C-alpha cells in the first residue's frame, strides 16, 4: 500500500460519504422551506445558514482532497503539511455543531419548564466543546500537530452534550405522558428519534477519539470528522421536517378529534373519517372531545397539548 493510500484513502472515502449526506441536507432544506413557510424568521435564517455552511464545508473538503491526490500527487514532503482547507472544514463543522447544540439547548429550556441548572450545564458543555475545537485548530496551524488531549476534550464535551440533551428530552417527555393513546404514541415516536440521533453523533465522537489515538500517523479520524458535521446538520433539519408527520399521526374524525359510535346495545368502537354528528336508524354518533391538542409549528416557541382531564403535556 502506497503512502498516499495509507494516509488519504480513508479521507477520500469519508469525503465521498459526506458529499452524499450533503445532498440529503440540501433536499431536507428544500422540503423545510416548502412545508413551513410560516416559521419564525430566525429559524428560517438558521436553516439557511446551516445549509450555506455545509455547502462551504463540502467545497473545502473537495479542495482539500484534490490538492493531495491530484495537484501534489507524488510530492512526499507535502504529505507532512496540513493544507489550509482541511483546517477550514473542521472549523465549519464546529460552527454547525455549535448552532445545532444551541437549538437543542433551547428545546431543553422549553421542555424542562425553564430549568436553569440543567440548561446551564448543557450550555457549558456546548461552549467547552466549541472552545476545545478552536484551541485544536490553533494548535494545528501553529505547531502542525494536533494534541490528543485537546481533541479528546472537545469530542468528549460533544458526546456529553448529545447524551445529556437526549436524556433530558426523553425524561421530560416521559414525565408528561397523559394516558391518551394518540399523545403517547407521539411521545414514543419523539423519544425514538431523539435517542437514535443522539446515539449516532455520540458514537461518531467516540470513534474519532479512538481512531486518532490508536492509528497514529493516519487520517482515518478526519474522515469521521467530516461525516459528523453532516450528521449534525441532517439531524437538525430532520427534527424540523418531522413536525408535520407528528401532527398527522393518529386517526382523527371530524374537526380533528377521535369519534365514537354508540349503538343501542351500549357498545362503542372508534370510528374515523366522519363528517360530523348524525342521527340514522336509531344510532347516535357522538364526537367525544377527550383531548384537545394545540400544536404550533415553530419549534422555537413553547407548545403545549391541553387535555380535558386537566393534564397537560409538552410537544416539541
N, C-alpha and C positions, 0 to 999 in steps of 0.2 A: 504494500500500500504506500503510495507516494505521500510526501509531506502535506501536499495540498489536500489530498483525500482525507488524511487523518485529522488535519486541523479544521478544514472548512466544509467537509462533506455533510456533516450533521447540520451545520448552519444553513447550507443551501436547502436541505430538505425542510428545515424549520421555516425558512422564509417562504417556500412553496406553500406550506400549510397555512402560514399567516396570510398569504395572498388570497387563498380560498376563503378564509374567515373574513377577510376584508370585503369580499363580495357579499357575504351574508350580512355584514354590518351595513353595507350600502342598501341592500334590499330592505332590511329592517328599518332603516332611517326613512326610506321612501314610504313604506307601509305606515309608519308612525304619522308622517305629515299628511297622508291621505285620510287616515281614520280619526285623527284627533286634532282637527283644525281649531278647536276652541280651548285648547290647553293654555295655561299661562305662558306669557311671552318669555319669561325667564327660563321655563322648562324647554320651550322650543329653541331658544338660543343655546341652551346647554346641549341639546341633541345635535344641533348644527355644529357646535364647537368640537364635540367628541368625534363626529364624522370627519370634520376637517383635520383634526389631529391624527386620526387614523389614516387619512389619505396621505398626509405628510410622512407618517411612520412607514407606510408601505413604500413610498417613493425612496426614502432614505435607506430602507432595507435593500431594495434593488440596487441602488447606487453602491452600497457597501459591498455586497457580494460580487457585483460586476467588477469592481476595482480589483479584487483579489483573484478571481478566477479567469478574468479576461485581460484587463489592462495590464496588470502586474504579474501575469502568469509566468512562472519560471524565475521570478525575481526573489531569490531566497531571503535576502536581507529585509525585504518589505514584509515578509511573513511575521517578523518580530515587531512590526509597527502597528499600533492601533489607529486605523483610519478614522478620521473625524466623524464621518457619517454614521459609523457604528455606535459611537457615543451618543449622537443625537437621537438615534432610535430608542435608546434606553431612557433618555431624558423625557421624550414624548410619552413613552409608556408610563413613566412615573406620573406625569401630568394627568393622563387619562385615568389611572388608578386613583389619584387624589380626587378628581371630580366625581368618580363613581362612589368612592368612600364617603364623600361629602353628602351625596344623595342618600346613601344608606343611613348615615348619621341622622339626617332629617327624618327618615322613616322611623328610626328607633325613638327619636324625641317625641314624635306624634303618638306612636303606638304605646309608649310607656307612660302616657299621660304626663309628659314633660318631666321625666325623671332626670334631674340634673346630674346626679353622681354617675349613673350609667352612661349618659350621653357624654359627659366629660371624659370618662375612661376611654370610650371608643374614639373620641376626637383626639385624645392624647396619643393613642397608638397610631392613628392615621397620620398625624403630624410627625411622629417619630419615624414612621416608615418613609415619609417624604424626605425628612432630613437625612436619614441614613443613606438613601439612594443618591441624594445630592452630594453628600460627602464622598460616596463611592466614585461618582463621576469626576469630582475634583481630583481625587487621588489618581485616577486613571490618566487624566490629561497632564498631571504634574509629574508623576513618577513612572508612568507607563505600567503600573501594577495595580491590581485590584485586591485590596485586603479582604481576606476571608471573614474576619470579624465584622467588618463594616457591612459586607454583603449579607452575611447571616443575620445581622441585627435588623436590617431593613426588611428582609424576607420574613423573618420571624414576626416582626410587627405586622406585616401584611396578613400573614396567616392568622395571627391573633385577632385582627380586626374582622376578617371574614368569619371566623368561628364565633366570635362574640356577637356580631350582628345577627348571624343565622340563629344562634341560641336565644338571643333576646327576642327576636321577632317571633320565633316559634313558641317561646314561653308565654308571651302576651297574647298571641292568637289562641293558644290552648286555654288560657285563663278566661278568655271571653267567649267560650262556647256557650250556645244558647239552648241546645237541645232540639232545635229545628233542623230537619234533615238538609234542607237546601243551604242554609247558612253554614252548617257544619261541614258539608261537602266542599263548599268554597274554601273553608279554612284548611281542610285536608289538602286540597289542591295547592293552596298557597304554601303550606308547610313543606310539601314535597318539592316544590320548585325552589324554595329558599334553601333547603338542605342540599339539594343537588348542585346548585350554582355555587354555594359557599364551599362545599366539599371539593369541587373541581378546582377552583382557584387556590384553595389551601394546599391541595396535593401538588399543584404545579410549583408553588413556593417551596415546598419541601424537596421536590425533585431538583430544583435549581440549586439549592444549597448542597445537596448530596453529590450531584454531578460536578459541581465546582470544586468541592473538597476532595472527592475521590479520583477524579480524572484530571489531574494536574497537567497543564500544558495543552489541554483540549478546549475547544469552544462549544462543546455539547450543551453546556449550561445556557449559552447565549441563544441557542435555538429555542429553548423553552421560555426564555425571557421575551423573545419576540412574539411567541404564540400567546403568552399570558396577557399581553396588552390587548390583543383581540378578544380574549375571553372576557375581560372586564367590560369592554365596550358592548359586546353582544349580550352579556347578562343584564346590563343596564337597559338596553333597548328592548330586550325580550320582556322584562318586567313591565315596561310601559305598554307594549303591544298586547300583553296578556289580559289587560283590563276588560276588553270587550268580551273575551271568552268567559271571564268570570261573571260579568253582568248577564250574559245569556245562558249561563249554566242553570240547570234545573228546569223542570216542567212548570209552565205558567198557564193560567187561564186568562179570562178577560181581565183587563186592566193590570195585567202583570202579576196577579195573585193566584195561588192554588185554589182550585174549585173542587167542591164535593157534591155528589149527587145523592140525595136521600130518597129511598123508596118507601112504600107503605109498610114494608116489613121491618123498617127501622135499621137496616144495614146500610153502610155507606162505603163508597170507594172513591178514589181520586179520579177526577176527570179533567182533562186539559183541553186547550184549544176550543173553548166555547165562546159564544158570542155574548153571553150575559145571562141574567136570571130569566128563566122561562117556566111556564106552568103548562104541562101537557100530560094528558092521560092519567091524572091522579098523582103524578110525581112532581115534586118540587125540587128544583135545582137551586141551591143556595151557595153563594160565594161567602166563605168564612174567612175573614181577614185575620188569620192567626198571626200574620207577620207583615210588617210594613218596612220596606227596605229603601233607604236613600243612599245612592252611590254617586259620588261626584267623580268625574273622570280625572280631575287633576290630582296626581299623587303628591303634589307639593302642599296640599291643604289637608287638614284632618277630616276624615269621613267617618260617619257612624251609621250603624244599622239599628234602628229603634224598634224594639219588639213590643207586642201588645201586652206581654206578661210583665212589663216593667223592666225587663232586662235590656242590656244594650251590648253590642259587640262592635269591634272596630274592623274596618276594612282598609286595605292599602292598595 
